[in-house]
């Protein structure tokens, strides 16, 4: 049996769906033939209504076929199809990731703060040390902590001020800057970023292999890798970060310091210099005791606060918590929990990234302007240095009704 309804085309360039107007023409032609010709094809007739319903059904199924076929493309895959593509690379979607924060620990010289030491914020959230350290002569040291509760817990500056588990010699704790907000289950966009980075996971010595290995460490939120192949120190990025001659730079947010160092050590070339503010000893256990040991250095980027000024029209009937909704939409875009890619180390953050989320709050809402900046929000874009990680909180987002 033949039909006048145009078929889906499977071309070397991809799938092409017929226009629904052409499908409707084909359906009417089929019905006309079935009833012996001279059928009234007016769309307001009963047969015309049936033809439109059949066209809608065919169009819906065509769209479903196109959607399923696109799920084998990593650029479009989502849900279980994206999980299946990730499995090819031995990757699984990350569960909720905890908020991380740099805590300034003060106390007596020589006091050891071990991995697992705990501090508490004003909201009762407990943060666990992921990078051991010893308080130096100056009386203070900055160490990485991660929230015990995974997810998008906002950690505002100067809120982690209580030592939860006492250690002799450790007197005070504080976070001078905002923490890096964690996230719920890894989004489609963030999973694809990590999958791309993992392609070089089985290689050795290249920057992509180092980045892929570190990205594969549990609770790592972001990684930035760079190298200096020259004989001189060079300055890189928006902050002119200095890189030593013949060196590798790895900036990492989240994850346990020992796991990160192990990942770098397994992938970097022999003899290359390293850059950063964090050093960890790695042991080569392939030898007999005493194991050879190596000092691995990487960088924990500074949490850099992004401030926002949002001007929206004051339209009657908008929800009374409009300001809170806008702040939440911006935080969701910054952390990637809106389904997009989260703001990253060394990236340029454009004001336009936040338009869709704000506009989706209410169709009556008019976004008049949105500006951002690290000191005052006067710019349409901000570029992070390779040693900076962008963060924000509700208190950094000012919303004005105009």
PAZANU-650712 format. One record per residue: y, z, x of N, C-alpha, C in turn. Coordinates in pm, whole numbers, plus 50000, padded with zeros to 5 digits. Each point is the difference from the previous one (the first is absolute). Example, Ala and Ser with C-alpha at 12.3 -4.5 7.8 and 13.67 -1.06 7.14 Angstrom:
2
494315078051319501195000049911501205000050090
501054992849965501195000650082501095007349923
This chain:
402
498815000050084501195000049916501245000050088
500944991549969501244999150077501125007149926
501075002850075501165006749941501284993850055
501035001049923501314995350044500825011250067
499455011950002500705011250064499914998450152
501134999850071499964998350146499335011850067
499244997050105499235010350070500825006150114
499545011650046500565006150121499644991150119
500954998150091499744992050120499835009250121
498934997750073499755007550124500264990650117
501195001350058500444991050106499935007050136
500024992350110500015006450133501165009650019
501094997849926501185008750013499945011949906
498995000549913499865011349910499724995749857
500045009649911499704997549860501264995749925
499874990249911501124995249919499605001249853
500775007749925499735001749858500774989649918
499404994849894500724990649915501105007249922
501074992849968501055005749917499445002749860
500445011149941499465003449868500444989849895
501124993150021500404989449906498994988750003
499464996950120498974989650011498685004749939
499715013150015498795005549939500094998849849
501185003249944500194999149854499824985749952
500544990550075499844985949963498534996149999
499255004850101498584997050007499215006349887
500345012449964499315006849890500244992749867
501244996149977500314992749877499254986849995
499904993350115499284987250005498515002149970
499425010750054498595003049973499785002749851
500905007849941499865003349858500184987549914
500924991550039500244987649925498764991350000
499354999050116498784992150010498875006349917
499915013350002498935006949928500114998149850
501244998549950500224998349856500184985449961
499634990850089499974985849965501334992850014
501005006450060501294993550021500985002449885
501264996450024501085001349900500225014549957
499635009750087500265014049968501485003250018
500545007249907501385004650013500065009950117
500734996550106500045008250121501245009150005
500625001949891501155009149997499585014350033
500785006550083499625013250048500125010849893
500684996949891500125009849892498864999149900
499144989750015498854998549910498895009550046
499005002649914498895008850041499304994950126
499764986650007499354994650118500905001150124
501314999049978500935001650112499995014250052
499915009849908499925014050041498715002750077
498884994249954498735001550072500104994050140
500634988450011500144993350129500825008650097
501075006349949500815008650087499235012350045
499195005649910499195011650037498984996350107
499344988549983499024995550100500684997350133
501204994449995500744997350124500315013050072
500415010349925500315012950061498765006050066
498844998449933498755005350057499664992850129
500114986649999499694992050120500975003750112
501305001349967501005003550102499725013650062
499605009749916499705013450051498804999650094
498964992649964498824999150085500314992450129
500834989749992500414993050122500725009550096
500905008349944500725009650083499065010250062
498995004149924499025009650053499224993950115
499604987449986499274993150108500884999050124
501274996649982500924998850113500175013550069
500115010649919500155013550057498795003750084
498794997749946498795003750072499874992050130
500304987049993499924991850121500985004750106
501195004449957501005004750096499595013150066
499025007049941499595012850056499224998550131
499594987850035499354998050129501024997250109
501284999449963501084997950096500605013650034
499965004450127500535013150035501475002049961
500744988949990501425001249965500225004349856
498994998149914500155003049859498985009949947
498955002850076498925008549952500495014149968
499375006249900500345013649962498755006949948
500075013249985498905007449942498684998150073
498924998449923498674999250060499844987550087
500754989349969499904987850081500625002650138
501135006850003500605003350129499115009750078
499375009349930499065009150066498864992250064
499524989649931498904992050053500424992550125
501234994550000500504993250120500155009950114
500505012049968500135010250103498655003850060
498965000049917498665003850048499494990350107
500454987549995499624990250102500465004850137
501135007150003500575005250124499635014750021
499025004849922499565014050006501155009649969
500864995849908501115008349958499795004549856
500425012049971500035004849862501425004349967
500354998949875501355003949957500225014950028
501155003050058500275013950033500225008449875
499485012149999500335009149890501455004750016
500405009449919501365005250010500265005150142
501214997050051500395003850136501025011349992
499875010450084500925011349991501374997150061
500985007249953501344999750060499935006150139
500704993950096500065005450136501445004050031
500145009850088501345005050032500015005250143
501144998150066500205005350135500645013849988
499295010350047500495013749989500465005350136
501185005950000500555006450120499495014350004
499135002850094499385013350012500665007450115
500525011849975500675007950103499255013150022
500155005250124499335012550032499985002550149
499055008150042499925004150140499414989050087
500524998950122499504990450096498505002250023
499244989049995498565000750025499145002149878
500645001549882499225002049878499324987049958
498715000549979499254988249959499974999049848
500334988149950499894997249857498874989849984
498865004349950498824991249998499984990649880
499144990150007499744991749883499425009049891
500554998949881499575008449890500985011249967
501005002550089501035009849968500724995749874
500475009649919500524996649868501415005149976
500774991849926501345003749956500134996449853
501005005849934500144998149856501434996249964
500144991049900501344996249957500455008449880
501234997349956500585008049892499254998449869
499284989049984499244997649878498595005350003
499625006550110498675005750012498984990850063
500394987750038499074990850065499735004550143
498754999250042499615004450134499794987850089
500525000850121499914989250098499205004950120
499064991750047499105003650109500344992050125
500025006750115500334993550127498934989850038
500434987950036499074989550043500144996750148
500895007150068500274997250142500275013250070
499055004750079500165012850068501114999450104
500615011550028501065000550101500245014150048
500755001050110500345013050058501525001050008
500565010749947501455001850002500475001150145
500934991450043500454999950139501085010650027
500564999450119501025009750041501194999849906
500354988549949501154998949910499855007749870
498785003849965499795008249882499674992649873
499854986650006499664992649878499254987350034
499214995549904499254987550014499874993749863
500044986649996499854992849874498584994549991
499305003349892498624995849982499804993649863
498964991949989499694993149875499135008849910
500375000649872499235007149899499744990649883
498915002549928499664992149882499745009249883
500444996049883499815008049879498515000849967
499555011849959498595001649965499654992649871
501014997749916499784992849876500444985550018
499064990749988500334985950018500814994849882
500814989950025500784993849894501484999850031
500774995149903501444997850020500795012949979
499835009450092500755012649996501244998550088
501175000649940501244998250074500325012850076
500294998450130500315011450086501444998350051
500935006749936501414998950036500305008350123
500994995750078500395007250121500305014649971
499645008550096500305014449996499335007449885
498814995249961499265006949893498705006250049
499484995550116498795006250056500455010850097
500135012049951500645010650080499155012650012
498784999649950499175012050001498724997550080
499735008950094498724999650072498955006049909
499044991949960499015004549900498925008750063
499674996850125498945007450069500585004750134
500185012950014500705005650116499264997450131
500774996450101499514998450137500945008050090
499465008850081500825008350087500824991150093
501325002149997500904992150085500674988549929
499484996449882500624989449919500895006749898
501314998150015500975007849922500524992949876
500434987550014500604992949886499544985649996
500194993749884499664985849983501014993749905
500284987250022500924992849911499804985050020
500374992349897499994985450013501434994849991
500624996750112501384995350000500194986949925
498934992149985500094987249931498984999549886
500194990549909499044998049891498634996450055
498965004149927498664995650036499754985849953
498934994250050499584986749956499105001749879
500494995749885499275002149874498664992750000
498965007149962498684994049990499904990949879
498814996249965499834990949886498665002649934
499854994849879498745000649929499064989450059
498974996249929499044990350052500734987750051
499584994750113500674989050068500244988249906
501234995149999500374989049911499464986850049
500024989949913499534986650037500744994850122
501355001449999500814994550109499735007250131
499925013349997499785007550123498604997950056
499014998349910498644997250045499954986550071
500734990149949500014986850062500685000550137
501075008050014500645001650131499005005550101
499255009949959499035006250091498824990750028
499594992249899498904990550023500394989650103
501224994749989500474990250098500005005950141
500445012650009500035006550131498595002150055
499025001749911498645003050043499244987950052
500554988049978499294987950041499695000450150
500895006250078499815000750145499305012850043
499425007349904499435013150030498904999450105
499254989150004498894999050094500424994250135
501284996550013500504994950128500365011750091
500454996950122500385010450095501194995450082
500965009050019501114997150091501214993949936
499864993949884501154993649936500705010149910
501274997449973500755008749909499375000749861
499594988449944499365000849867498755008749999
499255000250109498795008250003500365014950002
501055003550075500455013950003500525004249863
500844991449941500575003149869498895001549896
499044990750002498915000649904499175012750013
499755004150126499205012150024500725012549951
501305000850026500775011849959500175000149848
500204988349941500114999349854498735004849931
498884999250072498725003949943499755015050010
500925007350062499875014550012500355006649866
499255009949962500215006849872501425005649989
500604997849883501325005349964501174994050078
499764989450076501114993050063500734991849893
501325001649994500814993349899500574986950052
500424999850127500614987950054499824999650151
499944987750054499854997850144500914988750044
500645001550115500804989250059499614999050147
499604988250045499604998050140500864989450066
500355002450126500854990750077499625001450147
500284989850081499715001050142501114993850084
500175005350119500944994850099499194994150114
500044986950015499204993450104500814997350126
501265004750004500874997450114499905011150104
500684997750115500025009850109501125010249985
500774999049892501155009049982499945006749864
500725011049986500135006649869500814991149907
499544998549878500754992149901500325008749879
501064996549930500395007149879499634991549878
499375006249902499434992649887500495005849868
500324991149905500285004149864501395005049974
500195004649877501345004049954500555012050075
499135008250056500455011950074499944998150150
499684987750044499884997150144499035009750068
498845001649939499015009150056499524994650135
500025008450107499614995250134498494999750018
499494988750045498584998850031499814998650151
499105007850057499724999550143499444986450040
500144996350128499424987250046498494999749976
499504988549961498564997949979499405011349916
500555001649882499585011449917499724995849857
499325009049932499684998449858500715011049921
500574996149888500625009749909499215000149870
499615011949955499325001549872500725011049922
500634996449890500645009749911499085002649881
499765012749970499025003649896500575010849909
499814998149871500355010249900498725004449931
499755013250000498815005549936498825000250096
498895005549952498795000650080499985011650099
498815003650046499825010650099500234994550139
500725007450084500394995150131498804996250087
498935007949995498844996950083499334987049957
499904997949870499404987649949500844987950039
501325001549992500904989050038499854996750147
500005010350084499874997850144498674993350034
498935004449935498684993950024500014985349963
500644996749888500054986049956500774991450100
501115005150050500804992450098499204998250129
499355010550044499264999550127498864989849996
499364998749885498884990649991500454985449999
501314997449980500464986249985500994995350106
500765008950062501054995550091499414995150132
500764991350069499584995050130500075010950106
499184998750102499975009850107501314999750080
500525011750030501155001050091501354997749939
500104996749873501314997549941500745013049974
501324999850021500825011649970500065002149849
500435011749960500145003249857501355006849976
500444999449875501315005349963499875009449882
500905009749991500015008349881500275014650025
499955007749892500335014250006498785009049981
498824994049993498795007849974498914996150099
499455009850071498944997550097498765008249965
498854993650009498735006449964498964996450106
499185009750038498944997550097498774994549930
499474989050055498784993749948498925001050107
498795003349959498895001550094499034988249985
499574994750115499024989250000498615006250003
499395001249883498715006949988498814991250038
500294987750045498904991450043499475004250137
500765008850070499585005250130499405013949983
499405005050107499495013649999501155009850021
499775012449966501005010450023500265001750149
501235002850042501215001049916500484986149961
500374998249871500434987049952501334995950064
500134987350039501324995050042500985001449885
501255003450029500975001749894501244991550026
500614995649891501164991250008501085005049904
501244998450041501125004249917500514987949921
499855000349871500434989149913501325003949933
500994991250009501325002749944500324990049890
500495005149889500484991549892501245006449940
500624993649903501255005049944499855003449853
500505011749963500145003749859501444997149962
500254989649921501384996049968500785011249931
501304999750021500885009549934500144996349853
499865009949914500224997649857501494997749978
500334988049956501404996149985500324998749852
500915008249953500325000349857500834987949959
499564993549892500764989049940500705005449876
501324998349997500805004749887500354988149910
500075002649870500244989449902501205003549912
500754989549965501025001149896499674989549894
499665004749880499614990949893501035001149888
500554988849961500954999449889499364992249886
499895006349883499414993449884500945001649881
499844991049905500835000749880499515011249909
500925006749936499665010749907499874994149860
498784996549964499754993549871499495010449901
500575000049880499565009549897498514998349972
499305011049989498604999449965499075001250119
500544999750121499155001650117499525014550009
498825001750060499395013250010500925009750074
499955012649958500855010150061499635003150144
498754997050041499605002450138500074987350084
500994991649968500154987250070500135001950150
500795009650043500215002250143498685003250069
499205008849940498715003750059499074987950005
500014991949895499144988149997500394990250112
501294998250023500464991050106499615005550136
500185012950019499615006150128498504998450023
499205002049896498554998550014499614985650029
500714990449940499704985850024500284996350145
501095005350057500334997050139498995006550094
499635012449972499005006750084498664992649993
499634995249881498754992449984500024987350083
501144993250004500114987750080499965003250149
500645010950040500015003950141498595003450049
499215006649915498675004350041498914989849968
500364989449928499014989949963499155003849881
500305011249934499205004049884500314991749877
500994991150010500294990749890499134987550008
499104999450100499134988450017500444990650111
501225001950050500494991850110499705006450135
500544993950106499815005250135501035010850026
499585011450053500915010950027500944996650115
501165006450006500944997950111499345004650129
500124992050107499205002250119500835002050127
499335004250104500625001450132500594986550041
501235000150051500604987950054500324989349897
499885003149871500214989849897501454999549955
500354989149932501304999049935499825003149853
500775009449951499925004149861501154993549925
499694991449905501014992849924500255007049866
501255000249959500355006049871499244993249886
499764987150013499334992549893498585004749975
499405007050097498635005249983499925009649882
501125006149962499995010549901500494995349863
500444987549991500564995249874498985000249886
498824994350026499014998349893499575013449941
499755009950086499575012949952501025006949913
501284998650038501065006149920500174992749869
499984986750004500194992149879498875002249900
498805003050052498845001949912500095012949919
500905008950037500145012749928500374997749854
500944990649979500474997149864500654986350000
499604991049910500594986549998501495000149969
500505010949941501435000849971500825003750124
499315005050102500695004850119500564988450081
501245001350044500604990050090500255006550135
499374994750102500225004950136501254993450054
501075007650015501284994550046499974997650150
499525009850077499934998550145499055010550058
499454996950118499155009450072500274998150148
500435010550066500284999750143499195011050068
499734998250129499235009850073500525001450142
499565010350068500435002450138499385012750053
500095002050130499435012150062501015011550004
501284996949993501045010449999500715000049865
500614988649967500594998149867499474986949945
499694999649871499414987949940501054989349971
500234991550099501014989549986499464986250033
498704998750024499424987550050499024994149899
499744987150017499004993349915498624999950067
499955003750127498715001050070500155009450119
498895006050040499975008950116498754996750080
500164998850133498874997150087499635012450081
498745003849994499505011550074499684996250144
500155009550091499554998150136498495001650006
499404996250112498555001450014499605014750016
500995008750016499755014450010500515007449877
500194992849888500505006049877499084996749883
499825009849912499254997649877500895003849883
500214990749905500935002549890499425009349894
500805009849960499605009349893501195002249909
499725005049880501095003649908499485010349902
500925006449930499655009849897501034998849889
499755006849890500914999049886501425004250037
500135009750089501345004750038500764989750083
499304989950050500664989450080500384988049914
499695000649871500244988749911501055003949897
501174994650015501095003149907500114988949896
499955003849873500084990549890501285002549922
500794989549984501275001049927499964990849879
500345005349885500114992049878501424994849989
500144987049989501344993949998500234992849868
